[in-house]
Amino acid sequence: MTNLKKLSIIVFSGDFDKLTAAFTLATGAAAVGYEVNLFFTFWGLDAIKQKQGRAFIGKDWLTKLFGFMMGGTRVAPVSRLNFFGASGNIFRSLMKKNNVATLEELIDAAKVLGINMYACEMAMHILGLEKKDFIQEVKDVLGVATFLELSEGGRTLFI
């Protein structure tokens, strides 16, 4: 029996605060020696898109519209009290003022720490996305069964 410490996080939300929580937990765990797996599905896929900002990404007009509306981490809404889209910038300002890593800095840290990032195959099909649409640090495109195998023996969180 090994003493491997493992944390797997299912990143379902594209909300600024929830993405910040997921990346804070992931980078903190990786920094103290955990194997960390992030599985991005549905709106969470927005955090790992290569094109950040509003872009028509997808296979048909409807999926391209979703891709445009999602817009990446720069315009990610806050789950509550979004203040017409200004809350993300307000939080970034507060984070910097209080010397706390911003969402973008946490994502960069996740890359440096070698956190395993995976994209959900089913959600990609629904949203008309391909592996080339994501940052190069995305290790693979997985189905649920494969993610469950990777997660076995550790803790799994859903954010």
N, C-alpha and C positions, 0 to 999 in steps of 0.2 A: 504494500500500500504506500502510495507516495504522499508527500506533504504539499503537493501542488495547490496553490491558492488560485482560484479561478473565479472571475466575475464576468458574466455575460449580460449585456443590456440590449433589450429590444427597444429601438428608438422609433416609436410610432408617430410622435408629434413633431411638427415643424415649428412649434411655438418657441420663441426666443428663450423664455425662462425654463422651459422643459429641456430644450437642447443644452442650455447652460448647465442644468443639473446633471444631465447624462454625461456631458464631457467633463464636468468637475469630478464626478464619481469615477469615471473611467481613468482620467489622468492621475487622480489621487491613488487609486488602486494600483495602477501600473508603476507609479513612483515608489511604492513599497513592495514591489515584487510580484504582484498578481499577474497572471495571464488574463488579458482583457479582450473580450470579443464584443464588438458592436454590430448589431444586426439592424440595418435601416430598412424600414418598410413604410409604405404609403407616404404620408407627408414628411416623415423623417428623412426620406431620400433627398429632400431639398437641401439638406445640410452638406451633402457630399457631391452635389452637382459641380461639374467643372466650370460651367458658365454661371457665375454668381451675378445676380441682378435679373431683371426681367428679360427672358429670352423665350422665343417660341420653339421649345424642344418637345418633340413627340413625333408620332407617325402620321397622325391625321389632324384635322382642324380642332377636334375636341380635346385631344391630348396636348396639342400645342397650346391651346387656350389655358389648360391646367398648368402647363409648364410656365407660361407667361404670368399667370396669376400668383403662382407660388413665389417666384422671385428670389429665392436664395436667402442666406443668412442676413444679408444687409437689410432686407425689408421684412424679416420674420416678425410676425406680430407677437405681442405678449398675450398670454392666455386670458388675463383679466385686466381691465382698465388700460386698454390699448391707446387711448387718447388720439384717435384718428390716425394711427400708424406712428406716432411720435415716441411711444414708450420704449422701443428698442434703443433709440438714440439717448433717451433719458437714462435708461439703465446703463448703457455704455459709459456715459458721462459719470454717473455715480460710481461705477466700478473703477474707473480710472482715478477718480477723486479719492477713493478709499483704498487705492493700491491693490485692487483685486483683478485677476486676469479676466479679460473680456472673452466673449464667445469665440471670436476669431483667434485670440491668443491660445485658448484652450484647444481649439481644433489644430492649430500649429503644434502645440505640445503633444497632442495625441499622435501626430505624424512622427515627431521626433522620438517619442517613447516606443514606437513600433506597435501601437495598439492595432489589433486585427479588426479591420472594417470590412463588412460584408453587405451586399445589397440583396434584397428580397426579390427572387425571381418572379413570383406571382404579381407583386405590386408593380414591378417594372413592366410586365406584359400589359397590365391594365392601364398604366400611365404612358405607354408607348415609349419607354426608355430603353437604352442599350448600355452595355458596360462602358462604351466609349464616352458616354455622357457624364461619367463620374470622374472624380479625381483619381490620379494614378495609385494612391494608397489603398484604394478599394481592392482587397485581395482577390475576391471572387464573388460570383453571383450564386446564391444558394437557395435551395428550397427549405421548407420548414424542417423536414426530417434530418437533413444534413446539419442544420443549425443546432437542432436538439442533440445530435451526436457530439458536436463541438462543445456544447454547454454542459454535457454530462459530468457530474462530479463536482460541480461548482454551484455558485449562487446565480440566479437569474432574476433580473429586474425588468419591469415593463414601464417605460416612460413615454 
